[in-house]
């Protein structure tokens, strides 16, 4: 398939599959720390794909990539920290 040679098309396909996985986890009522961490990891990967391929920062200057990817890491870490604190 020639369409999969384009990085944006591959990213789109991964985003669709990741969305279906998280939808399925929600539909079956997956609960617990493992499923929460899995969904957060999937959201992180989706966010990174959007930043790199759809905002087109893959070839951008390093500062822009560091800012956006750093923001994504910070937000994901804070959500994980808040979840971990809520367990105690």
Secondary structure, 3 states (H helix, E strand, C coil): CHHHHCHHHHHHHHHHHHHHHHHHHHHCCCCCHHHHHHHHHHHHHHHHHHHHHHCCCCCCCHHHHHHHHHHHHHHHHHHHHHHHHHHC
